[in-house]
Amino acid sequence: MFDTYGSGEVYNTHTAEDVHSAFTPPFGVPLPPAPEDDHTTSEFAVPKGLVNAPPAESVSAFTPPEGIPVIGPLAKSGGPWQDRMRTMIRMPLAERPAPERRQRGEEEDTGPSVPRVLDLTLRIGELLLAGGEGAEDVEAAMFGVAHAFGLDRCEPTVTFTLLSITHQPSLVDDPVTLSRTVRRRGTDYTRLAAVFQLVTDITTGHLTLEESYRRLANIRRNRHPFSKGVLTLGSGLLSGSAALLVGGNWIVFLLAAAGAMLGDRLAWLSAGRGLPEFYQFVAAAMPPAAMGVSVVLVSSGFNAEVQAGAVITGGLFALIPGRALVAAVQDGLTGFYITASARLLEVIYLIVGIVCGVLIILYVGSELGAQLDPEAQLHQERPLVQLFAATLLTLAFCVLLQQERHTVLLAMFNGAVAWLIFGAMHDVGGLNAVASTFLAAGLVGLFGQLMSRYQFASSLPYITASIGPLLPGSATYFGLLNIAQGNMDWGMESIARAIALALAIAIGVNLGGELARLFMKTPGVETPLPGRRAAKRTRGF
């Protein structure tokens, strides 16, 4: 027996065995009336009879008493799902607006099966991550699929080889966690575009769960648009165009193309034998270098002048992992440090493979008497020829990336404009090569992000091929040549310049995309809520 708040009213105490809920009213107090309908309400719903407080004039650090309003474009289809879902995953879990409960062909009392929705989400994320998409975009797609099927308390997690997603039905229920390992990676932007279209249709409510599974199965069964033979020709076209870009003539174009195609076939043979990707890059780098050394040996006997450095540089353009480097830097800048570290380690291994293949041939060539000049000037000012070569190089990259045909012209235009910007600032304006590359890559990222926003597609088809003309092929070649000849200081300086150019490309592409999201208004967004929230600056304490 005890007196509550000195009111004089006495209540009976209950033992621990009698207490069933923390919300059970005390003895003698009647239970509240049952609700008129049987629909389950949210635990955050305002009780009947309680008047919402007027909105506060100043922004508070706590949740306002009237609750957080549901933001239309986040819960409905009103803009690109990439922007809407990025906003959602940047919000704290308690502040995310609840999805609209839409039935998709399932029983009304059960809704779609939670494990099946999570499995579909993981399979979609697997295809995106294996196709080279950034970790933030993969998380946004996974969250969008789960959110569209009514799973609001979901937390996707993306690492380099592991995907997982956790769903907690309510605050008192046990969470459900599924994971999936990404074991095989491939480059097929046609499949990537199909997955993005599938996510768009799911988030707009046009597909049921079974229809989504059928679409996903068809995407996985579809063959690549280009065969291995076409890819080999594309590799040759890319290397030949790169040789023209750095100052070679048409003979150099043919020699570089032949070396690149031979290296591509050798890499396919190594892959068929089960060799790791590191050894495939070693095998692919050796024929272009051997072609350049052979040119030096033959031309010295016939007194012919053929730029062997342009032949080797053209072969390096087809091997530099620019796509993986851009994805690694993008993941690091957006806060996915584990995935970024793994991607960077992959890039380092691939580059080391290229270095090993080229250095082996250069050492053999030096023993045979091939004298390659490490101070030869490859880059020549031929604006029309170089613009044509940059456009042709972008076209070859589009073929190697298995892009859709309607994206090729836009990617070629983007690559040509990027080279024009670089040439105008570096050759005409005299600006530093790193700064010129950074600005040109920023324009590529800006254009790619705009195309992604207004076509509800991935930005990679408009970005990856377009940065091809900006890749540091000549700096890499001169660094390897100096190292092979024992000039370690000059060699390391050239390698450092190549690394700086590669980082300028990656950071410029990411910054261009961020500027597009920052200043361009998302269609359908009419709220003052910022499109994305980022982590605050680390202050060191």
Secondary structure, 3 states (H helix, E strand, C coil): CEECCCCCCEECCCCHHHCCCCCCCCCCCCCCCCCCCCCCCCCCCCCCCCCCCCCCCCCCCCCCCCCCCCCHHHHCCCCCHHHHHHHHHHCCHHHCCCCCCCCCCCCCCCCCCHHHHHHHHHHHHHHHHHCCCCHHHHHHHHHHHHHHCCCCCEEEEECCCEEEEEECCCCCCCCEEEEEECCCCCCCHHHHHHHHHHHHHHHCCCCCHHHHHHHHHHHHHCCCCCCHHHHHHHHHHHHHHHHHHCCCCHHHHHHHHHHHHHHHHHHHHHHHCCCCHHHHHHHHHHHHHHHHHHHHHHHHHHCCCCCHHHHHHHHHHCCCCHHHHHHHHHHHHCCCHHHHHHHHHHHHHHHHHHHHHHHHHHHHHHHHCCCCCCCCCCCCCCHHHHHHHHHHHHHHHHHHCCCCHHHHHHHHHHHHHHHHHHHHHHHHCCCCHHHHHHHHHHHHHHHHHHHHHHHCCCCHHHHCCCCHHHCCHHHHHHHHHHHHCCCHHHHHHHHHHHHHHHHHHHHHHHHHHHHHHHHCCCCCCCCCCCCCCCCCCCCCC
